[in-house]
Amino acid sequence: MRFWLLDVASEVEGGRPFIWLWCKDESLLTWVVKQRYTPSFYLIGRIEAAAQKLKSSGVRFERCSKRVRGKPIQALKVYVDAEDLEKAASRLLRGLNGVEAYEEDLRSSIKYLLESGLRPCGWIEVEGEIVQKLDGISFVKPKSIKRLEHAPPPNLTAVAIDPIFFAEHGSPTPDRDPVRLISLYFSDGFRVQLEGEEREIFEKLIKIIREKDPDVVVGFGLNKAQWNYLCERAERLGIRLAVGRLGSEPRTSVYGHVSIRGRLNIDLEDMARDIPELTVETLEEFVNYLGIKKEFDSVDEYELAERWRSDKDLVKRYSMQRAEAIMDAYEAVKDFIFSLSELTGMPADHILTASAGFRVENYLMTHAVKVGELIPKRMEIRHVTYPGGLVKAPEPGIHEDVAVVDFRSMYPSLMIKYNISFDTLSPDGENVAPNGYRFRASPEGFLPNVLKTLLRERRMIQSRLKELDPESVEAKVLDARQRAVKIITNAIYGYTGWIGARWYTREVAEATTAWGREVINSSMKKAEELGMDVIYSDTDSLFLKNYEGKLEKFMEWIEKKLELEAKVDEVFKRVIFTEAKKKYAGITTEDKIEIVGLEAVRGDWSEVAREAQRETVKILLETGDPSKALDKAREYVKRLKDRDVELKKLIIWRQITRPLNEYSATQPHIVIARQMSSEGWKIQPGDKVGYIIVEGAGPLYRRVKPYFKVKPDEVDWNYYIDKQVIPACGRILSVVGIKPSKLREVSRESTLTDFF
């Protein structure tokens, strides 16, 4: 039987652990491959004493050869039928000195996947017999299971869910405020809105989910708040929220994820939080970022109660628009999610909630099991900073005709070239980093071996993609796969310097960046030798002028002398640099505008300032004429003077990064957060609060109000001119000789005197 592995779970029956593999076949029937599984862990050190104790306790074990950070060791593999393996290991180790446990802190389901070599969101072949049928699900007792080659997934059924609950004042709380509406939009186009008596809403929800039986439940905010709210309201009504398969309820799992048995619960808000370009991680901004064109009758949380009373149809329409947008967004990103899941070995509904470090680590664990490397515990480590990549300060101003040379996978390539890994770090290593750390040249280290595997796979995928129609299903799935491979590949060096890493080795991260700085330094010297001007460099790229007729020789030198790959990533017709590093804007030969690091792409400035800077930059890049750019900036100053700007463009959004009681400074966003909290709004770390500056006396924090309480005649319009638009546009115009003070003169066209 050929199945696609949807999810994996550990279940206990009669005190004995089993692994349930939730699967779909090509006909979209649901199967459970149910396998008896005894979890295990390893003991190293004085294993003879440990073996005696295990024998006398009647615990099954076997001797084996393993490695710890590359060093060969003898170990005992211990099998224990226990739900809590850590407790069982601790009990067995009591009274034993010089013995250390490994892998007892891994969850049974993850341990099973690692040992079996199976991957979620991948195809498997199962030989076995059907032993039971229940609720339309066939249970299989397997004789053998093997992993198959990567292939597109089946066309899973999905439902987008958007629940509506609100309070009359402040944030809704499940002990007081009912669920008013649930909008459901299914992948087959069926849509329904559940409203009325709350008990009826829940009963209908359970009935529809059971009847339609979706494989995926997708939402925006499900993990952070919505499922917990729905569960608590259902419990208060004495209803089991049986939306999982076999009548199970949602439950909180790892990484803050909510698990629904037999279904994938995917929360796209977790994905939105990982996108730095988003000002506020709303569904509207997320779908816009994905390039999905959707019209929303937007209703803010603070106005839900009033809108529900005055125009319920508007709220219902908005909620269904959200459900449709959630489904469209899911369709756009599902291949990437499934590819990242199969690559890392993490279930698809965990992959978005887990940080980049955990994703990399899970991938490394799959490799560790293959090569016999024991997986270490996480350690309590104090954070120590180390130098990063080399950044050469730019030459401020406008530059014409600039080529950007980008090193391909520079850090991974350096790790392979110099065999940089936690298991090759050695005081007598032959490869000496510029900062003095040494690494053995052979045998090949754990991390270089991993990186070679990933780079080889990505090259194979890219080669295959050239043969396919870009619009075909296979091409889209493979493109998602190669993006997933690239993300994991490029994150491995940084993972070694992450204090949460099981294989934390700061020396690896430090040595890699040290070699990277050496590469950039020598490349800049070579470029200048060849007669090119290096106007800027950033970590793994160089911005070059006067490159005509010289680039080919430069690229050849990189390949032969440095033994690295580079490519001309971009050619800018015109590029603007401010005095700061990592802040520039350019227009390519294809007339595409790129903005990096400026206020225009930062979320802690008002939209009017970002828009004004963006438009000023656009005019300057397209025309090369500073006077036209100045006129564009003055348009925004005039609009603010005339109070002709929507209030929503004045909102400044700032994130709350820790509990409010831990803040001592009176920053504007903290003042707003505390005010909202006192009025019943739930404000917690990770939330963003929006405020507008209003007229008044005293410091800024005394002149802020929550954005939804501000009227146009309260706004301090001069603040937005002097502290938002003029600084944002002035940063651009000053590099072409225009003083920011010239922006205030809005009643005339620009003249030559503006430049003096």
C-alpha positions in Angstrom: 0.0 0.0 0.0 1.3 3.5 -0.9 0.5 6.2 1.6 1.3 9.9 2.2 2.3 10.5 5.8 0.1 13.2 7.1 1.1 13.2 10.8 2.6 11.0 13.5 1.5 10.6 17.1 2.4 8.5 20.1 -0.6 6.8 21.8 -0.7 4.6 24.9 -3.0 1.6 25.1 -3.0 -0.6 28.2 0.1 1.1 29.5 2.0 0.2 26.3 3.2 2.8 23.8 2.2 2.7 20.1 3.0 4.9 17.2 0.1 6.0 15.0 1.0 7.1 11.5 -1.9 9.1 10.1 -1.9 8.6 6.3 -3.7 9.5 3.1 -3.8 7.4 0.0 -4.1 8.7 -3.6 -7.9 8.4 -3.4 -7.8 10.6 -0.2 -9.0 7.7 2.0 -7.7 8.0 5.6 -5.5 5.2 7.1 -3.7 4.7 10.4 -0.6 2.5 10.4 -0.5 1.4 14.0 2.8 0.1 15.3 3.9 -1.2 18.7 6.9 0.9 19.7 9.2 0.8 22.7 11.1 4.1 23.2 14.8 4.0 23.9 17.8 6.1 25.1 21.5 5.6 25.4 23.9 5.4 28.3 27.7 6.2 28.0 30.5 6.3 30.5 30.9 3.5 33.1 28.5 1.3 31.2 29.5 -2.0 32.9 28.1 -0.8 36.2 25.0 0.4 34.3 24.7 -2.9 32.5 24.7 -4.8 35.9 22.0 -2.6 37.3 19.8 -2.9 34.1 20.2 -6.7 34.1 19.2 -7.0 37.7 16.2 -4.7 37.1 15.1 -6.8 34.1 15.4 -3.8 31.7 16.1 -4.7 28.1 19.3 -3.2 26.6 21.9 -3.8 23.9 25.5 -2.8 23.4 26.4 -0.6 20.5 29.1 1.7 19.0 28.3 5.3 18.7 29.9 8.7 18.5 29.7 11.8 20.7 30.9 15.0 18.9 32.7 12.7 16.5 34.6 10.7 19.1 33.8 6.9 19.0 32.4 5.5 22.2 30.7 2.3 23.5 27.1 2.7 24.6 24.1 0.9 25.9 20.8 1.3 24.1 18.1 0.9 26.8 14.5 0.1 26.0 11.8 1.3 28.4 8.0 1.1 28.0 7.3 4.5 29.5 5.3 7.6 28.6 7.9 9.8 30.3 11.3 8.6 29.2 13.2 11.3 31.1 11.7 10.2 34.4 12.4 6.5 33.6 16.1 7.3 32.7 16.5 9.4 35.9 15.2 6.5 38.0 17.5 4.0 36.4 20.5 6.3 36.8 19.9 6.8 40.5 23.0 5.7 42.4 25.2 5.3 39.3 28.2 7.5 39.0 30.1 8.3 35.8 27.1 7.4 33.6 25.4 9.8 31.3 22.1 9.5 29.4 21.5 10.6 25.8 18.3 11.1 23.8 16.0 10.4 26.8 14.6 14.0 26.3 13.3 13.3 22.8 9.6 12.8 22.3 8.6 9.2 21.3 7.1 10.3 18.0 10.2 12.2 16.9 12.4 9.4 18.1 10.4 6.9 16.0 10.7 9.1 12.9 14.5 9.5 13.4 15.0 5.7 13.9 12.7 4.6 11.1 14.0 7.2 8.6 10.4 8.2 7.7 9.5 11.8 7.1 6.1 13.6 7.5 4.7 14.9 4.2 6.4 12.2 2.3 5.3 8.9 0.6 5.8 5.5 2.3 5.1 2.0 1.2 3.5 -0.3 3.8 3.1 -4.0 3.7 0.6 -5.3 6.3 -3.0 -6.3 7.1 -6.1 -4.3 7.8 -7.1 -5.1 11.4 -9.9 -2.7 12.1 -12.2 -0.1 10.5 -13.6 2.7 12.6 -15.4 6.0 11.5 -14.3 5.4 7.9 -10.6 5.0 8.9 -8.7 1.8 8.1 -6.2 0.6 10.7 -3.2 -1.3 9.4 -0.8 -3.6 11.4 2.4 -3.3 9.4 5.0 -6.0 8.6 7.3 -3.5 6.9 7.4 0.3 6.1 9.8 2.0 3.8 10.2 5.5 2.7 9.7 6.3 -1.0 11.2 9.0 -3.3 10.0 12.6 -3.0 6.8 13.2 -5.0 4.0 15.7 -5.0 1.4 15.3 -2.2 -2.2 14.2 -2.8 -4.8 16.9 -3.1 -5.6 17.2 0.6 -9.0 18.6 1.6 -8.8 21.7 3.8 -11.0 24.1 5.7 -10.3 27.7 6.6 -11.8 28.8 9.8 -12.4 32.3 11.1 -14.2 32.6 14.5 -15.6 35.9 15.8 -15.8 36.7 19.5 -15.6 40.1 21.2 -16.3 42.0 24.4 -18.3 45.2 24.8 -15.1 46.8 26.2 -11.5 45.6 25.9 -10.4 42.1 24.9 -12.8 39.2 25.0 -12.4 36.6 27.7 -13.8 33.1 27.4 -15.2 33.2 30.9 -17.5 36.0 29.9 -17.8 36.6 26.2 -19.5 34.1 23.8 -18.5 33.0 20.3 -20.8 35.0 18.0 -19.9 33.6 14.5 -17.7 31.0 12.8 -17.0 31.3 9.1 -15.9 28.1 7.3 -14.5 28.0 3.8 -13.6 24.6 2.3 -11.2 23.8 -0.4 -14.0 22.5 -2.6 -15.7 25.9 -2.5 -18.3 25.0 0.1 -18.8 27.9 2.5 -21.0 28.3 5.6 -21.4 30.8 8.5 -22.5 29.5 11.9 -24.3 32.0 14.1 -27.1 32.2 16.6 -27.2 30.5 20.0 -23.7 29.6 21.0 -24.5 25.9 21.7 -26.0 25.6 18.3 -22.8 27.2 16.7 -20.6 24.5 18.4 -22.9 21.6 17.6 -23.0 22.6 13.9 -19.3 23.1 13.8 -18.6 19.6 15.1 -21.2 18.1 12.7 -19.8 19.9 9.6 -16.2 19.0 10.4 -17.2 15.4 10.9 -19.2 15.3 7.7 -16.7 17.1 5.5 -13.8 15.5 7.2 -11.0 17.9 6.1 -7.3 16.8 6.3 -6.1 20.3 7.1 -7.6 23.0 9.3 -6.0 26.4 8.5 -6.5 29.8 10.2 -4.8 33.0 11.2 -4.4 33.2 15.0 -5.5 29.6 15.8 -2.5 28.7 18.0 -2.1 31.9 19.8 -5.7 32.4 21.0 -8.6 31.0 18.9 -8.5 27.2 19.7 -8.0 27.8 23.4 -10.9 30.3 23.4 -13.2 27.9 21.5 -12.2 24.9 23.8 -12.9 26.9 26.9 -16.3 28.2 25.7 -17.3 24.7 24.6 -16.3 23.3 28.0 -18.4 25.9 29.8 -21.4 24.7 27.7 -20.6 21.1 28.6 -19.7 20.3 25.0 -16.7 18.2 23.8 -15.2 20.1 20.9 -14.7 16.9 19.0 -13.2 18.3 15.8 -10.4 15.8 15.6 -10.7 12.4 14.0 -12.1 9.6 16.1 -14.0 12.3 18.2 -10.9 13.9 19.8 -10.6 17.5 21.1 -7.8 20.0 20.2 -4.9 19.9 22.7 -1.8 22.1 23.2 1.4 20.5 22.0 5.0 21.5 21.5 6.3 25.0 20.4 2.9 26.5 21.4 1.2 24.5 18.7 -2.4 23.2 19.1 -2.7 19.6 17.9 -5.9 18.1 16.3 -5.8 14.4 16.0 -5.6 13.1 12.5 -5.7 16.5 10.9 -3.0 19.2 10.3 -3.7 22.4 12.2 -1.9 25.1 10.3 -1.8 28.7 11.6 -0.5 31.1 9.0 0.0 33.8 11.6 3.1 31.9 12.7 4.4 32.3 9.2 3.6 36.0 9.1 5.6 36.6 12.3 8.7 35.3 10.5 8.4 38.0 7.8 10.4 41.1 8.8 8.9 43.2 6.0 5.4 43.1 7.6 4.6 46.2 9.6 1.8 44.5 11.5 1.3 40.8 11.2 -2.4 41.0 10.1 -4.0 38.7 7.6 -4.5 41.6 5.3 -0.8 42.5 5.2 0.1 38.8 4.9 -2.0 38.1 1.8 -0.8 41.4 0.3 2.8 40.3 0.9 2.1 37.0 -0.9 0.8 39.0 -3.9 -2.8 37.8 -3.4 -5.3 40.5 -4.4 -8.2 40.6 -1.9 -10.6 43.3 -1.0 -11.5 43.4 2.7 -14.3 45.3 4.5 -11.8 45.6 7.4 -13.2 45.7 10.9 -10.8 46.3 13.8 -11.1 44.4 17.0 -11.9 47.5 19.0 -15.0 48.2 16.8 -16.4 44.7 16.5 -19.0 45.1 19.3 -20.4 48.4 17.8 -20.3 47.0 14.2 -22.1 43.8 15.3 -24.9 46.0 16.7 -25.1 48.5 13.9 -24.2 46.5 10.8 -24.0 42.7 11.4 -23.9 42.0 7.7 -20.6 43.9 7.4 -19.0 41.8 10.1 -20.3 38.6 8.5 -19.0 39.7 5.1 -15.6 40.6 6.6 -15.3 37.2 8.4 -16.0 35.2 5.2 -13.6 37.4 3.3 -11.0 36.4 5.9 -11.8 32.7 5.6 -11.5 32.9 1.8 -8.2 34.8 2.1 -6.9 32.3 4.5 -7.6 29.5 2.0 -6.0 31.4 -0.8 -2.9 32.0 1.3 -2.7 28.4 2.3 -2.9 27.3 -1.3 0.0 29.7 -2.1 2.3 28.4 0.7 1.3 24.8 1.3 3.9 23.3 -1.0 6.6 25.2 0.9 5.2 24.1 4.3 5.1 20.4 3.2 8.6 20.6 1.7 10.1 22.1 4.8 8.3 19.4 6.9 9.6 16.5 4.8 13.1 18.0 4.7 13.4 18.6 8.4 11.4 15.6 9.6 9.1 17.9 11.7 5.3 17.5 11.2 3.8 20.1 9.0 1.7 21.7 11.7 4.8 22.1 14.0 7.1 23.6 11.3 5.6 27.1 11.3 5.5 27.4 15.1 9.1 26.2 15.6 11.9 28.7 15.3 14.6 28.5 12.6 17.0 26.9 15.2 14.6 24.1 15.9 14.0 23.4 12.2 17.8 23.2 11.5 18.2 21.0 14.6 15.6 18.5 13.6 17.3 18.2 10.2 20.7 17.6 11.9 19.1 15.0 14.2 18.0 13.0 11.1 21.5 13.0 9.9 23.0 12.2 13.3 21.0 9.0 13.5 22.3 7.9 10.1 25.9 8.3 11.0 25.7 7.0 14.6 26.2 10.4 16.3 24.3 10.7 19.7 22.1 13.7 20.0 23.2 15.8 23.0 20.9 17.6 25.5 20.4 21.3 25.4 22.7 23.1 27.8 22.2 26.3 29.8 24.7 28.6 28.1 25.3 32.3 28.6 25.1 34.3 25.3 28.4 35.6 24.0 28.5 37.9 21.0 31.0 37.4 18.2 32.0 39.4 15.1 29.7 38.9 12.1 30.3 39.4 8.4 32.4 42.3 7.0 30.4 45.3 6.0 32.2 48.1 4.2 30.6 51.5 4.7 29.1 52.8 1.5 30.0 56.0 -0.4 26.9 58.2 0.2 25.2 59.6 -2.9 23.7 58.4 -6.2 25.8 55.9 -8.2 25.1 55.0 -11.8 25.6 51.5 -13.3 26.5 49.3 -10.4 27.0 45.5 -10.6 26.4 43.4 -7.5 28.5 40.3 -7.2 27.1 37.8 -4.7 28.9 34.8 -3.3 26.8 31.7 -3.6 26.2 29.9 -0.3 29.4 31.5 1.0 29.3 30.3 4.6 28.2 26.7 3.8 31.0 26.7 1.1 33.6 27.8 3.6 32.5 25.3 6.2 32.9 22.5 3.5 36.3 23.9 2.2 37.9 24.2 5.7 36.0 21.2 7.2 34.5 23.5 10.0 32.5 21.4 12.4 32.0 20.7 16.1 33.7 17.3 15.7 36.8 18.7 13.7 37.6 21.5 16.2 41.1 20.6 17.5 44.1 22.4 18.9 46.4 20.6 16.4 44.0 21.0 13.3 45.6 21.8 10.0 43.0 24.4 8.9 43.7 27.6 10.9 41.0 30.3 10.9 42.0 34.0 10.8 40.9 34.3 14.4 43.1 31.3 15.5 40.6 28.4 15.8 41.9 25.2 14.2 40.0 22.4 12.5 41.2 19.0 11.3 41.4 18.6 7.5 40.1 15.0 7.7 38.1 13.0 8.2 35.1 14.9 6.9 33.2 16.6 9.7 29.5 16.1 10.6 28.4 19.6 9.4 30.4 19.7 6.1 28.9 16.3 5.3 25.4 17.6 6.0 26.0 20.7 3.9 27.3 18.7 0.9 24.2 16.6 1.0 22.0 19.7 1.0 23.9 21.5 -1.7 23.9 18.4 -3.9 20.1 18.0 -3.5 19.5 21.7 -4.4 21.6 21.4 -7.5 19.7 18.3 -8.6 16.4 20.1 -8.0 17.5 23.1 -10.0 18.7 20.9 -12.8 15.3 19.1 -12.9 13.4 22.4 -12.8 15.1 23.5 -16.1 13.4 20.6 -17.8 9.9 21.3 -16.5 7.0 23.7 -17.4 7.2 26.4 -14.6 3.4 26.2 -14.2 3.3 22.4 -13.7 2.5 20.9 -10.3 5.8 19.1 -10.2 7.7 22.4 -10.9 5.9 24.2 -8.1 6.5 21.4 -5.6 10.2 21.2 -6.6 10.6 24.9 -6.4 9.2 24.9 -2.9 11.5 22.1 -2.1 14.6 23.9 -3.3 13.6 27.0 -1.2 13.3 24.8 1.9 16.7 23.3 1.2 18.2 26.7 0.8 16.8 28.0 4.1 18.1 25.1 6.1 21.5 25.2 4.3 22.1 28.9 5.0 21.0 28.6 8.6 23.4 25.9 9.7 26.4 28.1 10.5 24.2 30.5 12.6 22.7 27.5 14.4 26.1 26.6 15.9 26.2 30.0 17.6 22.6 29.8 18.9 22.6 29.3 22.7 19.6 27.0 22.4 21.4 24.5 20.1 22.1 21.0 21.2 25.3 21.2 19.1 26.2 24.7 20.3 29.8 25.4 19.3 30.5 29.1 19.2 34.0 28.5 17.7 32.4 27.1 14.5 30.2 30.3 14.0 33.2 32.6 14.9 35.6 30.8 12.6 33.1 30.8 9.7 32.5 34.5 9.9 36.3 35.1 10.3 37.0 33.2 7.0 34.1 35.1 5.4 35.6 38.5 6.4 38.9 37.3 4.9 37.2 36.3 1.6 35.5 39.7 1.3 38.7 41.6 2.1 40.8 39.8 -0.4 38.0 40.1 -3.0 37.8 43.9 -2.5 41.6 44.2 -3.0 41.4 42.1 -6.2 38.5 44.1 -7.6 40.4 47.3 -7.0 43.6 45.7 -8.6 41.5 45.1 -11.7 40.4 48.7 -11.8 36.9 48.4 -10.3 35.6 50.7 -7.6 34.1 48.9 -4.6 31.4 51.3 -3.4 29.9 49.0 -0.8 30.2 45.4 0.6 27.9 43.5 2.9 28.7 40.1 4.3 28.8 38.1 1.1 28.3 40.6 -1.7 30.2 43.4 -3.4 28.8 46.5 -5.2 31.1 47.4 -8.1 31.5 50.4 -10.5 33.6 50.5 -13.6 33.1 46.8 -14.0 32.8 46.6 -17.8 35.3 44.2 -19.3 36.7 43.3 -15.9 34.0 41.1 -14.3 34.8 38.0 -16.2 38.4 38.0 -14.9 37.2 38.7 -11.4 34.8 35.9 -11.4 37.5 33.5 -12.7 39.8 34.6 -9.9 37.1 33.9 -7.3 36.5 30.4 -8.7 40.2 29.4 -9.1 41.9 31.3 -6.3 39.2 31.3 -3.6 37.6 28.0 -4.8 34.2 29.6 -4.3 31.2 30.3 -6.6 29.9 33.8 -7.2 27.4 35.3 -9.6 26.3 38.7 -10.8 23.2 39.0 -8.7 21.9 42.3 -9.9 22.9 45.3 -12.1 21.5 48.6 -10.9 21.0 51.4 -13.4 21.1 53.7 -10.4 21.6 53.1 -6.7 21.3 55.5 -3.7 23.4 55.0 -0.5 23.0 57.0 2.7 25.9 57.2 5.1 24.7 54.2 7.0 25.5 50.5 6.4 22.8 48.1 5.1 20.7 51.0 3.9 20.3 51.6 0.2 17.8 51.7 -2.7 18.4 50.8 -6.3 16.6 50.4 -9.6 17.6 47.5 -11.8 18.0 47.3 -15.5 14.5 45.7 -15.5 13.2 48.8 -13.7 12.6 46.9 -10.5 13.1 49.0 -7.4 14.8 47.5 -4.3 14.8 49.2 -0.9 16.9 47.8 1.9 17.0 48.9 5.5 15.5 52.4 5.0 12.5 53.6 6.9 10.4 52.6 3.9 10.7 49.0 4.9 10.7 49.4 8.7 7.5 48.9 10.7 8.3 51.3 13.5 7.6 54.4 11.3 4.2 55.7 10.3 2.9 54.6 6.9 2.8 58.3 5.7 6.6 58.6 6.4 7.3 55.2 4.8 5.2 56.0 1.8 6.7 59.5 1.4 10.2 58.1 1.5 9.3 55.3 -0.9 7.8 57.7 -3.5 10.8 60.1 -3.1 13.2 57.3 -3.7 11.2 56.0 -6.7 11.3 59.4 -8.4 15.0 59.9 -7.7 15.9 56.4 -9.0 13.7 56.7 -12.1 14.7 60.2 -13.2 18.0 60.8 -11.4 16.7 64.4 -10.9 16.9 65.6 -7.2 14.6 68.5 -7.9 11.8 66.2 -8.9 12.4 64.0 -5.8 12.2 67.1 -3.7 8.9 68.1 -5.2 7.5 64.7 -4.5 8.6 64.9 -0.8 7.1 68.4 -0.5 3.8 67.0 -1.7 3.6 64.9 1.4 4.6 67.8 3.7 1.8 69.8 2.0 -0.8 67.1 2.5 0.1 66.9 6.2 -0.1 70.7 6.5 -3.5 70.5 4.9 -4.5 67.6 7.1 -5.2 65.6 4.0 -3.9 62.2 5.2 -6.0 59.3 6.5 -5.5 58.7 10.2 -4.5 55.0 9.6 -1.4 56.3 7.8 -0.4 58.1 11.0 -0.3 55.0 13.2 3.1 54.1 14.7 3.2 50.4 15.5 5.6 49.1 18.2 6.0 45.6 19.6 5.7 44.6 23.2 8.7 42.3 23.8 8.3 41.4 27.5 5.6 41.6 30.3 4.5 45.2 30.9 5.6 45.1 34.6 9.2 44.6 33.4 9.3 47.9 31.7 10.6 50.9 33.7 11.0 53.5 30.9 8.1 55.6 29.8 8.2 54.8 26.1 5.1 55.9 24.1 4.1 52.3 23.2 4.4 51.1 26.8 2.2 54.0 28.0 -0.4 53.0 25.4 -0.1 49.3 26.3 -0.6 50.0 30.0 -3.5 52.3 29.3 -5.2 49.6 27.1 -4.5 46.9 29.7 -6.2 49.0 32.4 -9.2 49.2 30.1 -9.5 45.5 29.7 -7.4 44.8 26.7 -5.2 41.8 26.9 -1.6 42.9 26.0 1.1 40.3 26.0 4.7 39.8 24.7 4.7 39.6 20.9 1.7 41.9 20.5 2.0 45.2 18.6 0.3 48.3 19.8 -0.6 51.3 17.6 -0.7 54.9 18.6 -1.0 58.4 17.1 0.8 61.5 18.4 -1.7 64.2 19.5 -1.3 67.9 20.3 -0.4 68.9 23.8 2.5 69.9 26.1 5.2 67.9 27.7 7.3 64.9 26.6 6.1 62.6 23.7 4.8 59.8 26.0 2.3 62.3 27.4 1.1 63.1 23.9 0.1 59.7 22.6 -3.3 58.0 22.3 -4.4 54.6 21.0 -5.0 54.9 17.3 -8.7 54.0 17.5 -9.4 56.8 20.0 -8.0 59.7 17.9 -10.0 62.3 16.0 -8.4 64.4 13.1 -8.6 67.7 15.1 -6.5 66.1 17.9 -3.5 65.1 15.7 -0.2 66.9 16.1 0.2 67.3 12.3 3.5 69.2 12.8 5.0 66.2 14.6 4.4 64.1 11.5 6.0 66.8 9.3 9.0 67.4 11.5 9.7 64.0 13.0 8.4 61.6 10.4 8.2 62.8 6.8 11.1 65.3 6.8 13.6 62.9 8.5 12.6 60.0 6.3 12.8 61.9 3.0 15.6 64.1 4.2 17.8 61.0 4.7 17.5 60.4 1.0 17.7 64.0 -0.3 20.6 65.0 1.9 22.9 62.6 0.0 22.2 64.6 -3.2 22.9 67.9 -1.5 19.4 69.0 -0.4 19.1 70.2 3.1 16.1 68.7 5.0 14.9 72.2 5.9 14.1 72.8 2.2 11.2 70.3 2.5 9.2 72.7 4.5 9.0 75.2 1.6 6.0 73.7 0.0 4.5 76.7 -1.9 6.9 76.7 -4.8 8.7 74.6 -7.4 12.3 73.5 -6.7 15.1 75.7 -7.9 18.8 75.7 -8.0 19.0 77.5 -4.6 17.6 74.3 -3.0 21.0 72.7 -3.4 22.9 75.4 -1.4 
